[in-house]
């Protein structure tokens, strides 16, 4: 059932509950809808009660648990409120509020994509979506988290490019923006992934964490804004073990896949004279990239630079350059696919 424009505007702001310390139930000022046909109450942290009036059809469409709960015929002993059937919930009122907001206007509630802080609504919905089997609402929240922690290499590259532009813009900003305040926090994402079983966001979060130095404090000085940090205290001992194993495995696997020996490649033998190519230069370049992969904390970025910056491969002929790029693309795709294995994560 569509909402009036003034209702939508009011729902986007958390409702103020007057006299929450009072024992009397308080109607939610934006989620007590005049045309609702079901009333639900939920306890507040301060000991009060918040009253919601919503639409039974909307609850039933989102949750089979609510559908079964509400399809029972109204009997004489059923409690009523304002002439409407009353259902008492034991869930926290703030959590119920978050779920109802997402049911009615979820595109607006989940509009902030890049942010260090996870909105309370995300945690609330993840918690209650399992209890009430609200798969559609859970998927909306998971999709938001997946825009922050991509599930494919192409999405990861696009996000990295976006962040690079943000960092580059700081050179022209009189008031520099601290990237840590504007970008998602990896340790928090890992904690959410563990707590609410969201394995899809874990590989990217662990990979980003592996690029960071644990020695850097959470709040860095203004002359070091581009060096990202993490809240390491959010990680468990098991998380730290996964991180160490993955960090060591990344460079080892990348180096093992970069084979500098080209003796068995017929392409090298046939194009040397045609393009005046120094065949040994290709082996030297692969060895150089292999060496850099062993030293870097960001293997994917290092390999991508050789794919996007033409000058890095300019000493070679076009054929050798093309062959190396094909090899590097394959290595990056393989590394991305192996992230769950390298960090010992659930697939």
GUNUVEX-301706 format. One record per residue (C-alpha): residue number from 1; x, y, z. Coordinates in Angstrom, 1 decimal, padded with zeros to 4 digits. Layout:
// GUNUVEX-301706
site resi: NUM, X: X, Y: Y, Z: Z
...
// end
This chain:
// GUNUVEX-301706
site resi: 1, X: 000.0, Y: 000.0, Z: 000.0
site resi: 2, X: 001.7, Y: 003.3, Z: -001.1
site resi: 3, X: 002.5, Y: 005.9, Z: 001.5
site resi: 4, X: 001.7, Y: 009.6, Z: 001.4
site resi: 5, X: 004.6, Y: 011.9, Z: 000.6
site resi: 6, X: 004.6, Y: 013.4, Z: 004.1
site resi: 7, X: 004.6, Y: 009.9, Z: 005.6
site resi: 8, X: 007.6, Y: 008.9, Z: 003.5
site resi: 9, X: 009.5, Y: 012.0, Z: 004.6
site resi: 10, X: 008.8, Y: 011.4, Z: 008.2
site resi: 11, X: 009.8, Y: 007.8, Z: 008.1
site resi: 12, X: 013.3, Y: 008.6, Z: 006.8
site resi: 13, X: 014.0, Y: 010.2, Z: 010.1
site resi: 14, X: 014.1, Y: 008.1, Z: 013.3
site resi: 15, X: 011.0, Y: 008.7, Z: 015.2
site resi: 16, X: 011.1, Y: 010.6, Z: 018.4
site resi: 17, X: 009.4, Y: 008.9, Z: 021.3
site resi: 18, X: 008.2, Y: 011.2, Z: 024.0
site resi: 19, X: 008.4, Y: 010.2, Z: 027.6
site resi: 20, X: 010.2, Y: 007.0, Z: 026.9
site resi: 21, X: 010.8, Y: 006.5, Z: 030.5
site resi: 22, X: 007.1, Y: 006.4, Z: 031.1
site resi: 23, X: 005.4, Y: 003.1, Z: 031.6
site resi: 24, X: 002.7, Y: 004.1, Z: 029.2
site resi: 25, X: 003.0, Y: 002.8, Z: 025.6
site resi: 26, X: 004.1, Y: 005.5, Z: 023.2
site resi: 27, X: 003.0, Y: 005.6, Z: 019.6
site resi: 28, X: 005.9, Y: 005.8, Z: 017.1
site resi: 29, X: 005.5, Y: 009.3, Z: 015.5
site resi: 30, X: 006.1, Y: 008.1, Z: 011.9
site resi: 31, X: 005.4, Y: 004.4, Z: 011.9
site resi: 32, X: 002.0, Y: 004.6, Z: 013.5
site resi: 33, X: 000.2, Y: 004.8, Z: 010.2
site resi: 34, X: -003.4, Y: 006.0, Z: 010.2
site resi: 35, X: -004.5, Y: 003.4, Z: 007.6
site resi: 36, X: -002.6, Y: 000.5, Z: 009.1
site resi: 37, X: -004.6, Y: -002.6, Z: 010.0
site resi: 38, X: -002.2, Y: -004.3, Z: 012.6
site resi: 39, X: -000.7, Y: -002.9, Z: 015.8
site resi: 40, X: 002.6, Y: -004.2, Z: 017.2
site resi: 41, X: 004.4, Y: -003.2, Z: 020.4
site resi: 42, X: 008.0, Y: -003.6, Z: 021.2
site resi: 43, X: 010.0, Y: -002.9, Z: 024.4
site resi: 44, X: 012.6, Y: -000.1, Z: 024.5
site resi: 45, X: 016.0, Y: -000.2, Z: 026.2
site resi: 46, X: 014.8, Y: 002.3, Z: 028.8
site resi: 47, X: 011.9, Y: 000.0, Z: 029.9
site resi: 48, X: 009.1, Y: 001.6, Z: 027.9
site resi: 49, X: 007.0, Y: 000.4, Z: 025.0
site resi: 50, X: 006.8, Y: 001.6, Z: 021.5
site resi: 51, X: 003.6, Y: 001.1, Z: 019.5
site resi: 52, X: 003.7, Y: 000.6, Z: 015.7
site resi: 53, X: 000.7, Y: 000.6, Z: 013.4
site resi: 54, X: 001.5, Y: -000.9, Z: 010.0
site resi: 55, X: -000.1, Y: -003.0, Z: 007.2
site resi: 56, X: -000.6, Y: -006.7, Z: 007.6
site resi: 57, X: -000.2, Y: -007.3, Z: 003.9
site resi: 58, X: 003.3, Y: -005.7, Z: 003.8
site resi: 59, X: 004.4, Y: -007.7, Z: 006.9
site resi: 60, X: 003.1, Y: -010.9, Z: 005.4
site resi: 61, X: 004.7, Y: -010.3, Z: 002.0
site resi: 62, X: 008.1, Y: -009.9, Z: 003.6
site resi: 63, X: 008.0, Y: -012.6, Z: 006.2
site resi: 64, X: 006.3, Y: -016.0, Z: 006.3
site resi: 65, X: 006.7, Y: -015.9, Z: 010.1
site resi: 66, X: 004.6, Y: -012.8, Z: 010.3
site resi: 67, X: 002.2, Y: -014.2, Z: 007.7
site resi: 68, X: 001.5, Y: -017.3, Z: 009.8
site resi: 69, X: 001.3, Y: -015.2, Z: 013.0
site resi: 70, X: -001.2, Y: -012.8, Z: 011.5
site resi: 71, X: -003.4, Y: -015.1, Z: 009.5
site resi: 72, X: -005.0, Y: -016.6, Z: 012.7
site resi: 73, X: -008.6, Y: -015.5, Z: 012.9
site resi: 74, X: -009.4, Y: -012.8, Z: 015.4
site resi: 75, X: -011.0, Y: -014.3, Z: 018.6
site resi: 76, X: -012.6, Y: -012.6, Z: 021.5
site resi: 77, X: -009.6, Y: -013.0, Z: 023.7
site resi: 78, X: -007.3, Y: -011.3, Z: 021.2
site resi: 79, X: -006.0, Y: -008.0, Z: 022.5
site resi: 80, X: -007.0, Y: -004.8, Z: 020.7
site resi: 81, X: -005.5, Y: -001.3, Z: 020.5
site resi: 82, X: -007.4, Y: 001.6, Z: 018.9
site resi: 83, X: -009.9, Y: -001.0, Z: 017.6
site resi: 84, X: -007.1, Y: -002.8, Z: 015.8
site resi: 85, X: -005.6, Y: -006.3, Z: 016.6
site resi: 86, X: -002.6, Y: -006.0, Z: 018.9
site resi: 87, X: 000.5, Y: -008.2, Z: 018.7
site resi: 88, X: 003.2, Y: -008.0, Z: 021.3
site resi: 89, X: 006.8, Y: -008.5, Z: 020.2
site resi: 90, X: 009.8, Y: -009.2, Z: 022.4
site resi: 91, X: 012.3, Y: -007.7, Z: 020.0
site resi: 92, X: 013.9, Y: -004.3, Z: 020.8
site resi: 93, X: 011.9, Y: -001.4, Z: 019.5
site resi: 94, X: 014.9, Y: 000.1, Z: 017.6
site resi: 95, X: 015.4, Y: -003.1, Z: 015.7
site resi: 96, X: 011.7, Y: -003.4, Z: 014.8
site resi: 97, X: 011.8, Y: 000.3, Z: 013.7
site resi: 98, X: 014.7, Y: -000.5, Z: 011.4
site resi: 99, X: 013.0, Y: -003.4, Z: 009.8
site resi: 100, X: 009.8, Y: -001.4, Z: 009.2
site resi: 101, X: 011.8, Y: 001.4, Z: 007.6
site resi: 102, X: 013.4, Y: -001.0, Z: 005.2
site resi: 103, X: 010.1, Y: -002.6, Z: 004.3
site resi: 104, X: 008.5, Y: 000.7, Z: 003.3
site resi: 105, X: 011.4, Y: 002.8, Z: 001.8
site resi: 106, X: 014.5, Y: 000.6, Z: 001.6
site resi: 107, X: 016.2, Y: 002.4, Z: -001.4
site resi: 108, X: 016.3, Y: 005.6, Z: 000.7
site resi: 109, X: 017.4, Y: 004.0, Z: 004.0
site resi: 110, X: 020.3, Y: 002.2, Z: 002.3
site resi: 111, X: 021.4, Y: 005.0, Z: 000.1
site resi: 112, X: 024.9, Y: 005.6, Z: 001.7
site resi: 113, X: 027.3, Y: 003.2, Z: -000.1
site resi: 114, X: 030.8, Y: 004.2, Z: 001.1
site resi: 115, X: 031.1, Y: 005.0, Z: 004.8
site resi: 116, X: 033.4, Y: 003.8, Z: 007.6
site resi: 117, X: 030.5, Y: 003.4, Z: 010.0
site resi: 118, X: 027.9, Y: 000.7, Z: 009.5
site resi: 119, X: 024.4, Y: 002.2, Z: 010.1
site resi: 120, X: 022.5, Y: 000.6, Z: 013.0
site resi: 121, X: 019.8, Y: -000.4, Z: 010.5
site resi: 122, X: 022.2, Y: -002.8, Z: 008.8
site resi: 123, X: 022.9, Y: -004.8, Z: 012.0
site resi: 124, X: 019.2, Y: -004.6, Z: 013.1
site resi: 125, X: 017.9, Y: -006.0, Z: 009.8
site resi: 126, X: 020.6, Y: -008.7, Z: 009.6
site resi: 127, X: 019.6, Y: -009.9, Z: 013.1
site resi: 128, X: 015.9, Y: -009.9, Z: 012.6
site resi: 129, X: 015.8, Y: -011.1, Z: 009.0
site resi: 130, X: 017.1, Y: -014.5, Z: 010.2
site resi: 131, X: 014.5, Y: -014.7, Z: 013.0
site resi: 132, X: 011.6, Y: -013.7, Z: 010.8
site resi: 133, X: 012.9, Y: -015.3, Z: 007.5
site resi: 134, X: 012.8, Y: -011.9, Z: 005.7
site resi: 135, X: 015.1, Y: -013.0, Z: 002.8
site resi: 136, X: 014.3, Y: -010.0, Z: 000.6
site resi: 137, X: 015.3, Y: -007.5, Z: 003.3
site resi: 138, X: 018.4, Y: -009.4, Z: 004.2
site resi: 139, X: 019.4, Y: -009.5, Z: 000.5
site resi: 140, X: 019.0, Y: -005.7, Z: 000.3
site resi: 141, X: 021.5, Y: -005.2, Z: 003.1
site resi: 142, X: 023.9, Y: -007.8, Z: 001.8
site resi: 143, X: 023.9, Y: -006.1, Z: -001.6
site resi: 144, X: 024.8, Y: -002.9, Z: 000.1
site resi: 145, X: 027.7, Y: -004.5, Z: 001.9
site resi: 146, X: 028.8, Y: -006.2, Z: -001.4
site resi: 147, X: 029.2, Y: -002.8, Z: -003.0
site resi: 148, X: 031.7, Y: -001.9, Z: -000.3
site resi: 149, X: 033.4, Y: -005.3, Z: -000.5
site resi: 150, X: 033.1, Y: -006.5, Z: -004.1
site resi: 151, X: 032.6, Y: -010.2, Z: -005.1
site resi: 152, X: 034.3, Y: -010.0, Z: -008.5
site resi: 153, X: 037.7, Y: -008.7, Z: -009.6
site resi: 154, X: 036.1, Y: -006.3, Z: -012.1
site resi: 155, X: 034.0, Y: -004.7, Z: -009.4
site resi: 156, X: 037.1, Y: -004.5, Z: -007.1
site resi: 157, X: 039.0, Y: -002.7, Z: -009.8
site resi: 158, X: 036.2, Y: -000.2, Z: -010.3
site resi: 159, X: 036.0, Y: 000.5, Z: -006.6
site resi: 160, X: 039.8, Y: 000.9, Z: -006.4
site resi: 161, X: 039.7, Y: 003.4, Z: -009.3
site resi: 162, X: 036.9, Y: 005.4, Z: -007.5
site resi: 163, X: 039.0, Y: 005.5, Z: -004.3
site resi: 164, X: 042.1, Y: 006.5, Z: -006.2
site resi: 165, X: 040.2, Y: 009.5, Z: -007.6
site resi: 166, X: 039.1, Y: 010.4, Z: -004.1
site resi: 167, X: 042.7, Y: 010.4, Z: -002.9
site resi: 168, X: 043.9, Y: 012.3, Z: -005.9
site resi: 169, X: 041.3, Y: 015.0, Z: -005.3
site resi: 170, X: 042.8, Y: 015.7, Z: -001.9
site resi: 171, X: 045.7, Y: 017.5, Z: -003.7
site resi: 172, X: 043.2, Y: 020.2, Z: -004.7
site resi: 173, X: 041.1, Y: 020.3, Z: -001.6
site resi: 174, X: 042.0, Y: 023.1, Z: 000.9
site resi: 175, X: 040.4, Y: 020.9, Z: 003.7
site resi: 176, X: 041.7, Y: 017.4, Z: 003.0
site resi: 177, X: 039.3, Y: 014.5, Z: 003.5
site resi: 178, X: 040.5, Y: 011.7, Z: 005.8
site resi: 179, X: 039.9, Y: 008.6, Z: 003.7
site resi: 180, X: 039.5, Y: 006.5, Z: 006.8
site resi: 181, X: 036.4, Y: 008.5, Z: 007.7
site resi: 182, X: 034.9, Y: 008.0, Z: 004.2
site resi: 183, X: 035.6, Y: 004.4, Z: 003.4
site resi: 184, X: 034.4, Y: 001.1, Z: 004.8
site resi: 185, X: 036.3, Y: -000.4, Z: 007.7
site resi: 186, X: 037.6, Y: -004.0, Z: 006.9
site resi: 187, X: 037.8, Y: -005.4, Z: 010.4
site resi: 188, X: 034.2, Y: -004.4, Z: 011.0
site resi: 189, X: 033.1, Y: -006.0, Z: 007.8
site resi: 190, X: 034.8, Y: -009.2, Z: 008.8
site resi: 191, X: 033.1, Y: -009.1, Z: 012.2
site resi: 192, X: 029.7, Y: -008.6, Z: 010.5
site resi: 193, X: 030.5, Y: -011.4, Z: 008.0
site resi: 194, X: 031.3, Y: -013.8, Z: 010.9
site resi: 195, X: 028.3, Y: -012.8, Z: 013.1
site resi: 196, X: 025.6, Y: -012.8, Z: 010.4
site resi: 197, X: 027.0, Y: -015.4, Z: 008.0
site resi: 198, X: 027.9, Y: -013.2, Z: 005.0
site resi: 199, X: 030.8, Y: -015.1, Z: 003.4
site resi: 200, X: 030.6, Y: -013.1, Z: 000.1
site resi: 201, X: 032.1, Y: -010.0, Z: 001.7
site resi: 202, X: 034.9, Y: -011.7, Z: 003.5
site resi: 203, X: 037.5, Y: -012.3, Z: 000.7
site resi: 204, X: 037.7, Y: -008.6, Z: -000.3
site resi: 205, X: 037.7, Y: -007.4, Z: 003.3
site resi: 206, X: 040.6, Y: -009.8, Z: 004.2
site resi: 207, X: 042.5, Y: -008.9, Z: 001.1
site resi: 208, X: 042.2, Y: -005.1, Z: 001.9
site resi: 209, X: 043.3, Y: -005.8, Z: 005.4
site resi: 210, X: 046.3, Y: -007.7, Z: 004.2
site resi: 211, X: 047.5, Y: -004.5, Z: 002.4
site resi: 212, X: 047.6, Y: -002.5, Z: 005.7
site resi: 213, X: 050.3, Y: -002.1, Z: 008.3
site resi: 214, X: 049.2, Y: -003.3, Z: 011.7
site resi: 215, X: 051.8, Y: -000.8, Z: 013.2
site resi: 216, X: 049.9, Y: 002.2, Z: 012.0
site resi: 217, X: 047.5, Y: 003.8, Z: 014.5
site resi: 218, X: 043.8, Y: 004.1, Z: 013.7
site resi: 219, X: 043.9, Y: 007.9, Z: 013.6
site resi: 220, X: 046.8, Y: 009.1, Z: 011.4
site resi: 221, X: 048.3, Y: 012.6, Z: 011.1
site resi: 222, X: 047.0, Y: 014.8, Z: 008.3
site resi: 223, X: 050.2, Y: 014.4, Z: 006.3
site resi: 224, X: 049.5, Y: 010.6, Z: 005.9
site resi: 225, X: 045.9, Y: 010.7, Z: 004.8
site resi: 226, X: 046.3, Y: 008.3, Z: 001.9
site resi: 227, X: 047.6, Y: 005.5, Z: 004.1
site resi: 228, X: 044.6, Y: 003.6, Z: 005.2
site resi: 229, X: 044.2, Y: 002.1, Z: 008.7
site resi: 230, X: 042.0, Y: -000.5, Z: 010.4
site resi: 231, X: 040.5, Y: -001.2, Z: 013.8
site resi: 232, X: 042.6, Y: -004.2, Z: 014.6
site resi: 233, X: 041.0, Y: -004.8, Z: 018.0
site resi: 234, X: 037.8, Y: -006.0, Z: 016.2
site resi: 235, X: 039.6, Y: -009.1, Z: 014.9
site resi: 236, X: 039.6, Y: -012.4, Z: 016.8
site resi: 237, X: 042.7, Y: -014.6, Z: 017.2
site resi: 238, X: 041.3, Y: -016.9, Z: 014.5
site resi: 239, X: 040.9, Y: -013.9, Z: 012.1
site resi: 240, X: 044.6, Y: -012.8, Z: 012.7
site resi: 241, X: 045.7, Y: -016.4, Z: 011.8
site resi: 242, X: 043.7, Y: -016.3, Z: 008.6
site resi: 243, X: 045.1, Y: -012.9, Z: 007.8
site resi: 244, X: 048.7, Y: -014.0, Z: 008.3
site resi: 245, X: 048.3, Y: -017.2, Z: 006.2
site resi: 246, X: 046.6, Y: -015.3, Z: 003.4
site resi: 247, X: 049.2, Y: -012.5, Z: 003.3
site resi: 248, X: 052.0, Y: -015.0, Z: 003.0
site resi: 249, X: 050.2, Y: -017.1, Z: 000.5
site resi: 250, X: 049.4, Y: -014.3, Z: -001.9
site resi: 251, X: 052.9, Y: -013.3, Z: -002.9
site resi: 252, X: 054.0, Y: -017.0, Z: -003.0
site resi: 253, X: 051.2, Y: -018.0, Z: -005.3
site resi: 254, X: 051.7, Y: -015.0, Z: -007.6
site resi: 255, X: 055.4, Y: -015.6, Z: -007.8
site resi: 256, X: 054.9, Y: -019.2, Z: -008.6
site resi: 257, X: 052.6, Y: -018.4, Z: -011.5
site resi: 258, X: 054.9, Y: -016.0, Z: -013.1
site resi: 259, X: 057.3, Y: -018.2, Z: -015.1
site resi: 260, X: 060.1, Y: -016.2, Z: -016.8
site resi: 261, X: 061.3, Y: -019.1, Z: -019.0
site resi: 262, X: 060.1, Y: -018.6, Z: -022.5
site resi: 263, X: 062.2, Y: -021.2, Z: -024.3
site resi: 264, X: 059.2, Y: -023.4, Z: -025.1
site resi: 265, X: 057.1, Y: -020.6, Z: -026.5
site resi: 266, X: 057.0, Y: -020.8, Z: -030.3
site resi: 267, X: 055.7, Y: -017.2, Z: -030.5
site resi: 268, X: 059.0, Y: -015.9, Z: -029.2
site resi: 269, X: 061.0, Y: -017.7, Z: -031.9
site resi: 270, X: 058.8, Y: -016.6, Z: -034.8
site resi: 271, X: 058.5, Y: -012.8, Z: -034.1
site resi: 272, X: 062.0, Y: -011.8, Z: -033.1
site resi: 273, X: 063.3, Y: -011.0, Z: -036.6
site resi: 274, X: 060.0, Y: -009.5, Z: -037.8
site resi: 275, X: 059.8, Y: -007.0, Z: -035.0
site resi: 276, X: 063.5, Y: -006.6, Z: -034.1
site resi: 277, X: 062.7, Y: -008.0, Z: -030.6
site resi: 278, X: 065.1, Y: -008.8, Z: -027.9
site resi: 279, X: 063.6, Y: -012.1, Z: -026.7
site resi: 280, X: 065.5, Y: -012.1, Z: -023.5
site resi: 281, X: 063.9, Y: -008.8, Z: -022.5
site resi: 282, X: 060.6, Y: -010.6, Z: -022.0
site resi: 283, X: 062.1, Y: -013.0, Z: -019.6
site resi: 284, X: 063.7, Y: -010.2, Z: -017.7
site resi: 285, X: 060.4, Y: -008.3, Z: -017.5
site resi: 286, X: 058.6, Y: -011.3, Z: -016.1
site resi: 287, X: 061.3, Y: -011.9, Z: -013.6
site resi: 288, X: 061.1, Y: -008.2, Z: -012.5
site resi: 289, X: 057.3, Y: -008.5, Z: -012.0
site resi: 290, X: 057.8, Y: -011.7, Z: -010.1
site resi: 291, X: 060.3, Y: -010.0, Z: -007.8
site resi: 292, X: 058.0, Y: -007.1, Z: -007.2
site resi: 293, X: 055.1, Y: -009.5, Z: -006.3
site resi: 294, X: 057.3, Y: -010.9, Z: -003.6
site resi: 295, X: 058.0, Y: -007.5, Z: -002.1
site resi: 296, X: 054.6, Y: -005.8, Z: -002.4
site resi: 297, X: 051.7, Y: -005.9, Z: 000.1
site resi: 298, X: 049.2, Y: -005.3, Z: -002.8
site resi: 299, X: 049.8, Y: -008.0, Z: -005.5
site resi: 300, X: 046.6, Y: -007.2, Z: -007.4
site resi: 301, X: 047.5, Y: -003.5, Z: -007.7
site resi: 302, X: 051.1, Y: -004.2, Z: -008.7
site resi: 303, X: 050.0, Y: -006.5, Z: -011.5
site resi: 304, X: 047.3, Y: -004.1, Z: -012.6
site resi: 305, X: 049.8, Y: -001.3, Z: -013.0
site resi: 306, X: 051.6, Y: -003.3, Z: -015.7
site resi: 307, X: 048.3, Y: -003.8, Z: -017.4
site resi: 308, X: 047.3, Y: -000.1, Z: -017.4
site resi: 309, X: 050.5, Y: 001.8, Z: -017.6
site resi: 310, X: 051.9, Y: 001.3, Z: -021.1
site resi: 311, X: 055.3, Y: 002.7, Z: -020.3
site resi: 312, X: 056.1, Y: -000.1, Z: -017.9
site resi: 313, X: 056.2, Y: -002.6, Z: -020.8
site resi: 314, X: 057.4, Y: -000.2, Z: -023.5
site resi: 315, X: 061.0, Y: -001.7, Z: -023.8
site resi: 316, X: 059.4, Y: -004.8, Z: -025.4
site resi: 317, X: 057.8, Y: -005.4, Z: -028.7
site resi: 318, X: 054.0, Y: -005.5, Z: -029.1
site resi: 319, X: 053.9, Y: -009.2, Z: -029.3
site resi: 320, X: 055.9, Y: -009.8, Z: -026.1
site resi: 321, X: 053.9, Y: -007.0, Z: -024.3
site resi: 322, X: 050.6, Y: -008.7, Z: -025.4
site resi: 323, X: 051.8, Y: -012.1, Z: -024.2
site resi: 324, X: 052.8, Y: -010.7, Z: -020.8
site resi: 325, X: 049.5, Y: -008.8, Z: -020.3
site resi: 326, X: 047.6, Y: -012.0, Z: -021.1
site resi: 327, X: 049.6, Y: -013.8, Z: -018.5
site resi: 328, X: 049.1, Y: -011.1, Z: -015.9
site resi: 329, X: 045.4, Y: -011.0, Z: -016.4
site resi: 330, X: 045.3, Y: -014.7, Z: -015.8
site resi: 331, X: 047.4, Y: -014.5, Z: -012.7
site resi: 332, X: 045.1, Y: -011.7, Z: -011.2
site resi: 333, X: 041.9, Y: -013.7, Z: -012.0
site resi: 334, X: 043.4, Y: -016.8, Z: -010.4
site resi: 335, X: 044.5, Y: -014.9, Z: -007.3
site resi: 336, X: 041.1, Y: -013.4, Z: -006.9
site resi: 337, X: 039.4, Y: -016.8, Z: -007.2
site resi: 338, X: 041.8, Y: -018.2, Z: -004.6
site resi: 339, X: 041.3, Y: -015.6, Z: -002.0
site resi: 340, X: 038.8, Y: -017.7, Z: 000.1
site resi: 341, X: 041.3, Y: -020.6, Z: 000.0
site resi: 342, X: 044.3, Y: -018.4, Z: 000.8
site resi: 343, X: 042.6, Y: -016.8, Z: 003.8
site resi: 344, X: 041.0, Y: -020.0, Z: 004.9
site resi: 345, X: 037.5, Y: -018.7, Z: 004.5
site resi: 346, X: 034.2, Y: -020.5, Z: 004.0
site resi: 347, X: 033.1, Y: -020.5, Z: 000.4
// end
